[in-house]
Amino acid sequence: MQEFAASVGCGRDKQIVLVEDNAGWHTSQKVVVPEGLHRERLPPYSPELQPAERLWPLTNEALVNQHFADLTTLSEVQAERCRTIQHLREQIRSRTNFHWWPQNA
């Protein structure tokens, strides 16, 4: 959590809201939440509210109708697709921004 907060510049002068599902690793009491980071939980069993769920079609494009000789090759193709997706900001935004979420002015 500390590494994430540092990578996005989270702190007293920059507040970040991190929306999480209820996966076990998100609900651990051992997590130390850095200053400026605010965690919000989605209701249980609500994948339709989880923005990341809408990204699966983008990540799967490189994998459909393909045969991979081994897991290493599959992992390399998927990693390359993830690197490509990082630059598709408008596609990501259009799939993950919900009309009820606050927008930057």
Buried (B, 14 or more C-beta within 10 A) or exposed (E): EEEEBEEEEBBEEEEBEBBEBEEEEEEEEEEEEBEBBEBEEBEEEEEEEBBEBBBEEBBEEBEEEEEEEEEEEBEEBBEEBEEEBEEEEEEBEEBBEEEEEEEEE
